[in-house]
Amino acid sequence: MPRAGRLTVCVLALVVSLPVFFKGRATRTPSGGAAFLRADPHHVLVRLAGDFPHPGVYNYPVGVTVTTVTKMTLTPPFPSTANGVNGEKVLTSGDILTLSRPAAQVGVLSLEKMAAAERILFGIPLDPDDMAASDWEALPGIGPALAHRIVQDRHKNGAFRSLEGVSRVPGIGEGTLSKIRRYF
């Protein structure tokens, strides 16, 4: 093929392929991390653990109870509850509902809270009055000694009631509070 013919074919191929290329490209919109569930005011994030048929983190509407979740995920007979948890307990973001079902038994449900590191991952705000020393250690700028002092102060002097209340603990200043404020 002569040189002019090859040039004409290349230009024609380019003209035909450019509109297809640009129309076929999807526009990206910022989504905030589609791979992760995030806490929102209309839903609660609850982790089902133990012997549930499909353990994992689930997004339920606000107001969901232990009984509702049990009926949504299990077939009768339904398990009993343990640790003072009744079936009408309303679940909140960060709860872990665990099913222990020994062989050929109905099973027992128990309820606990996610560790701070997991709550942070899901964007669930932390409560300074509900954290163990290991939870405090998961935060930037707080080591084991300071975490222990925070928990001891709460036991000795009562609830903090807010993140600002933690400033009464020696070693917690405005710099430390500003590092951890976004998690509360």
C-alpha positions as a Markdown table, in Angstrom:
| # | Residue | x | y | z |
|---|---|---|---|---|
| 1 | Met | 0.0 | 0.0 | 0.0 |
| 2 | Pro | 1.4 | 3.4 | -0.8 |
| 3 | Arg | 2.4 | 5.8 | 1.9 |
| 4 | Ala | -0.6 | 8.1 | 1.4 |
| 5 | Gly | -3.0 | 5.2 | 1.7 |
| 6 | Arg | -1.5 | 4.0 | 5.0 |
| 7 | Leu | -1.7 | 7.6 | 6.4 |
| 8 | Thr | -5.4 | 7.8 | 5.3 |
| 9 | Val | -6.2 | 4.5 | 7.0 |
| 10 | Cys | -4.4 | 5.6 | 10.3 |
| 11 | Val | -6.2 | 9.0 | 10.3 |
| 12 | Leu | -9.6 | 7.3 | 9.6 |
| 13 | Ala | -9.0 | 4.7 | 12.4 |
| 14 | Leu | -8.1 | 7.5 | 14.8 |
| 15 | Val | -11.2 | 9.5 | 13.9 |
| 16 | Val | -13.4 | 6.5 | 14.5 |
| 17 | Ser | -11.8 | 5.3 | 17.7 |
| 18 | Leu | -11.5 | 8.6 | 19.6 |
| 19 | Pro | -15.2 | 9.1 | 20.2 |
| 20 | Val | -15.6 | 5.5 | 21.2 |
| 21 | Phe | -12.7 | 5.9 | 23.6 |
| 22 | Phe | -14.0 | 9.1 | 25.3 |
| 23 | Lys | -17.7 | 8.0 | 25.4 |
| 24 | Gly | -16.7 | 4.6 | 26.9 |
| 25 | Arg | -14.9 | 6.1 | 29.8 |
| 26 | Ala | -16.9 | 6.3 | 33.0 |
| 27 | Thr | -16.9 | 9.4 | 35.0 |
| 28 | Arg | -15.6 | 8.9 | 38.5 |
| 29 | Thr | -17.4 | 10.5 | 41.5 |
| 30 | Pro | -15.7 | 10.6 | 44.9 |
| 31 | Ser | -17.4 | 7.9 | 47.0 |
| 32 | Gly | -15.6 | 7.9 | 50.3 |
| 33 | Gly | -14.4 | 4.3 | 50.1 |
| 34 | Ala | -17.0 | 1.9 | 48.6 |
| 35 | Ala | -15.1 | -1.1 | 50.1 |
| 36 | Phe | -16.0 | -0.1 | 53.6 |
| 37 | Leu | -19.3 | 0.2 | 55.5 |
| 38 | Arg | -19.6 | 3.5 | 57.3 |
| 39 | Ala | -21.8 | 4.4 | 60.2 |
| 40 | Asp | -24.7 | 6.8 | 59.3 |
| 41 | Pro | -27.5 | 8.2 | 61.4 |
| 42 | His | -30.2 | 5.9 | 59.8 |
| 43 | His | -28.4 | 2.6 | 60.3 |
| 44 | Val | -26.4 | 0.7 | 62.9 |
| 45 | Leu | -23.4 | -1.5 | 62.1 |
| 46 | Val | -23.5 | -4.8 | 64.0 |
| 47 | Arg | -21.1 | -7.7 | 63.8 |
| 48 | Leu | -22.5 | -11.2 | 63.9 |
| 49 | Ala | -19.9 | -13.6 | 65.3 |
| 50 | Gly | -19.6 | -17.2 | 66.4 |
| 51 | Asp | -21.9 | -19.8 | 65.0 |
| 52 | Phe | -24.1 | -17.6 | 62.8 |
| 53 | Pro | -24.6 | -19.1 | 59.4 |
| 54 | His | -23.0 | -16.0 | 57.8 |
| 55 | Pro | -20.9 | -14.1 | 60.3 |
| 56 | Gly | -19.8 | -10.6 | 59.4 |
| 57 | Val | -20.6 | -6.9 | 59.8 |
| 58 | Tyr | -24.2 | -6.0 | 58.8 |
| 59 | Asn | -26.0 | -2.7 | 58.3 |
| 60 | Tyr | -29.4 | -2.7 | 60.1 |
| 61 | Pro | -32.0 | 0.1 | 60.5 |
| 62 | Val | -31.9 | 2.1 | 63.7 |
| 63 | Gly | -34.0 | 0.5 | 66.4 |
| 64 | Val | -33.3 | -3.1 | 65.4 |
| 65 | Thr | -33.4 | -5.5 | 68.4 |
| 66 | Val | -31.6 | -8.7 | 69.3 |
| 67 | Thr | -34.8 | -10.7 | 68.6 |
| 68 | Thr | -35.3 | -9.0 | 65.2 |
| 69 | Val | -31.7 | -9.8 | 64.1 |
| 70 | Thr | -32.1 | -13.4 | 65.4 |
| 71 | Lys | -35.3 | -13.9 | 63.4 |
| 72 | Met | -33.7 | -12.4 | 60.3 |
| 73 | Thr | -30.6 | -14.7 | 60.4 |
| 74 | Leu | -31.6 | -18.0 | 62.0 |
| 75 | Thr | -34.3 | -20.6 | 61.7 |
| 76 | Pro | -36.3 | -21.8 | 64.7 |
| 77 | Pro | -35.7 | -22.8 | 67.4 |
| 78 | Phe | -34.2 | -19.5 | 68.4 |
| 79 | Pro | -31.3 | -19.3 | 70.9 |
| 80 | Ser | -31.6 | -17.9 | 74.4 |
| 81 | Thr | -29.7 | -14.9 | 75.6 |
| 82 | Ala | -26.9 | -14.6 | 78.1 |
| 83 | Asn | -25.0 | -11.9 | 80.0 |
| 84 | Gly | -28.2 | -10.1 | 81.0 |
| 85 | Val | -29.1 | -9.4 | 77.4 |
| 86 | Asn | -32.8 | -9.6 | 76.6 |
| 87 | Gly | -34.3 | -10.0 | 73.2 |
| 88 | Glu | -35.8 | -6.5 | 73.2 |
| 89 | Lys | -32.4 | -4.9 | 73.6 |
| 90 | Val | -32.0 | -2.3 | 70.9 |
| 91 | Leu | -28.6 | -2.7 | 69.1 |
| 92 | Thr | -26.3 | 0.2 | 68.5 |
| 93 | Ser | -23.4 | 0.7 | 66.1 |
| 94 | Gly | -20.4 | -1.2 | 67.3 |
| 95 | Asp | -22.3 | -4.1 | 69.0 |
| 96 | Ile | -21.1 | -7.7 | 68.5 |
| 97 | Leu | -23.8 | -10.3 | 68.7 |
| 98 | Thr | -22.2 | -13.7 | 69.2 |
| 99 | Leu | -24.0 | -17.1 | 68.9 |
| 100 | Ser | -22.5 | -20.1 | 70.7 |
| 101 | Arg | -24.2 | -23.2 | 69.5 |
| 102 | Pro | -22.6 | -26.4 | 70.8 |
| 103 | Ala | -23.5 | -29.6 | 68.9 |
| 104 | Ala | -27.2 | -30.4 | 68.9 |
| 105 | Gln | -28.1 | -27.5 | 71.2 |
| 106 | Val | -30.3 | -24.4 | 70.5 |
| 107 | Gly | -27.5 | -22.0 | 71.4 |
| 108 | Val | -26.9 | -18.9 | 73.5 |
| 109 | Leu | -26.6 | -15.3 | 72.3 |
| 110 | Ser | -24.2 | -12.8 | 74.0 |
| 111 | Leu | -23.6 | -9.1 | 73.3 |
| 112 | Glu | -20.4 | -7.1 | 73.6 |
| 113 | Lys | -18.8 | -4.1 | 72.0 |
| 114 | Met | -16.3 | -3.9 | 69.1 |
| 115 | Ala | -12.7 | -2.9 | 70.1 |
| 116 | Ala | -11.8 | 0.7 | 69.4 |
| 117 | Ala | -9.6 | -0.2 | 66.4 |
| 118 | Glu | -12.6 | -1.9 | 64.7 |
| 119 | Arg | -14.9 | 1.0 | 65.6 |
| 120 | Ile | -12.5 | 3.5 | 64.1 |
| 121 | Leu | -12.3 | 1.5 | 60.9 |
| 122 | Phe | -16.0 | 1.7 | 60.5 |
| 123 | Gly | -16.3 | 5.3 | 61.5 |
| 124 | Ile | -18.2 | 4.6 | 64.6 |
| 125 | Pro | -17.6 | 7.3 | 67.2 |
| 126 | Leu | -15.9 | 6.2 | 70.4 |
| 127 | Asp | -17.2 | 6.9 | 73.9 |
| 128 | Pro | -14.6 | 7.8 | 76.5 |
| 129 | Asp | -16.6 | 6.3 | 79.3 |
| 130 | Asp | -16.9 | 2.9 | 77.6 |
| 131 | Met | -13.2 | 2.3 | 76.7 |
| 132 | Ala | -10.8 | -0.2 | 78.1 |
| 133 | Ala | -7.0 | 0.5 | 78.3 |
| 134 | Ser | -6.4 | -1.5 | 75.1 |
| 135 | Asp | -9.0 | 0.7 | 73.3 |
| 136 | Trp | -7.1 | 3.9 | 74.4 |
| 137 | Glu | -3.8 | 2.4 | 73.2 |
| 138 | Ala | -5.3 | 2.2 | 69.7 |
| 139 | Leu | -5.4 | 6.0 | 69.5 |
| 140 | Pro | -2.4 | 8.1 | 68.3 |
| 141 | Gly | -0.3 | 9.5 | 71.0 |
| 142 | Ile | -1.5 | 7.2 | 73.8 |
| 143 | Gly | 0.7 | 4.5 | 75.0 |
| 144 | Pro | 0.1 | 1.8 | 77.6 |
| 145 | Ala | 1.0 | 3.9 | 80.7 |
| 146 | Leu | -1.2 | 6.8 | 79.7 |
| 147 | Ala | -4.0 | 4.4 | 78.7 |
| 148 | His | -3.8 | 2.8 | 82.2 |
| 149 | Arg | -3.9 | 6.2 | 83.9 |
| 150 | Ile | -7.0 | 7.2 | 81.9 |
| 151 | Val | -8.9 | 4.1 | 83.0 |
| 152 | Gln | -7.7 | 4.4 | 86.6 |
| 153 | Asp | -8.8 | 8.0 | 86.7 |
| 154 | Arg | -12.3 | 7.1 | 85.4 |
| 155 | His | -12.6 | 4.4 | 88.0 |
| 156 | Lys | -11.5 | 6.7 | 90.8 |
| 157 | Asn | -13.2 | 10.0 | 89.8 |
| 158 | Gly | -16.2 | 8.8 | 87.7 |
| 159 | Ala | -17.3 | 9.3 | 84.1 |
| 160 | Phe | -15.6 | 11.8 | 81.8 |
| 161 | Arg | -19.0 | 12.6 | 80.1 |
| 162 | Ser | -17.1 | 14.0 | 77.1 |
| 163 | Leu | -13.7 | 13.9 | 75.5 |
| 164 | Glu | -12.9 | 17.2 | 77.1 |
| 165 | Gly | -13.3 | 15.5 | 80.5 |
| 166 | Val | -10.3 | 13.3 | 79.7 |
| 167 | Ser | -8.1 | 16.4 | 80.0 |
| 168 | Arg | -8.3 | 16.0 | 83.8 |
| 169 | Val | -5.9 | 13.1 | 83.5 |
| 170 | Pro | -2.2 | 14.1 | 84.0 |
| 171 | Gly | -0.4 | 13.7 | 80.6 |
| 172 | Ile | -3.5 | 14.6 | 78.5 |
| 173 | Gly | -3.2 | 18.1 | 77.1 |
| 174 | Glu | -4.8 | 20.0 | 74.2 |
| 175 | Gly | -2.2 | 18.5 | 71.8 |
| 176 | Thr | -3.2 | 14.9 | 72.6 |
| 177 | Leu | -6.9 | 15.8 | 72.5 |
| 178 | Ser | -6.6 | 17.4 | 69.1 |
| 179 | Lys | -4.9 | 14.2 | 67.8 |
| 180 | Ile | -7.8 | 12.0 | 69.0 |
| 181 | Arg | -10.8 | 14.3 | 68.7 |
| 182 | Arg | -11.9 | 13.0 | 65.3 |
| 183 | Tyr | -12.5 | 9.5 | 66.7 |
| 184 | Phe | -15.1 | 10.7 | 69.2 |
